[in-house]
């Protein structure tokens, strides 16, 4: 039981850190061949 709890906690921690990293790193998304910033403004070339 405790091992399962630890597994779930580790999974949640990994998931949270991964989500945080993906929101921090890519300031620019490439979609449909065009670059867009996360906030919807076109990025400078």
C-alpha positions as CSV (number, residue, x, y, z in Angstrom):
1,X,0.0,0.0,0.0
2,X,2.7,2.4,0.9
3,X,4.7,1.5,-2.2
4,X,1.7,2.3,-4.4
5,X,1.3,5.7,-2.6
6,X,5.0,6.4,-3.3
7,X,4.5,5.5,-7.0
8,X,1.6,7.8,-7.3
9,X,3.4,10.6,-5.6
10,X,6.4,10.2,-7.8
11,X,4.3,10.1,-10.9
12,X,2.4,13.3,-9.9
13,X,5.7,15.0,-9.2
14,X,7.1,14.0,-12.6
15,X,4.0,15.1,-14.3
16,X,3.9,18.5,-12.6
17,X,7.6,19.1,-13.3
18,X,7.2,18.1,-16.9
19,X,4.1,20.4,-17.3
20,X,6.0,23.2,-15.7
21,X,9.0,22.7,-18.0
22,X,6.9,22.6,-21.1
23,X,5.2,25.9,-20.1
24,X,8.5,27.5,-19.3
25,X,10.7,26.5,-22.2
26,X,8.9,26.9,-25.5
27,X,8.1,30.6,-25.8
28,X,7.4,30.1,-29.5
29,X,5.2,27.4,-30.9
30,X,5.5,26.3,-34.5
31,X,2.0,25.6,-35.8
32,X,1.0,25.1,-39.4
33,X,4.4,26.3,-40.6
34,X,4.1,29.6,-38.8
35,X,5.6,30.7,-35.5
36,X,3.3,31.8,-32.7
37,X,4.2,32.8,-29.2
38,X,2.3,31.2,-26.4
39,X,0.4,34.4,-25.9
40,X,-1.0,34.5,-29.4
41,X,1.2,37.3,-30.7
42,X,3.3,36.6,-33.7
43,X,7.0,36.2,-32.8
44,X,9.6,38.5,-34.3
45,X,11.6,36.8,-37.1
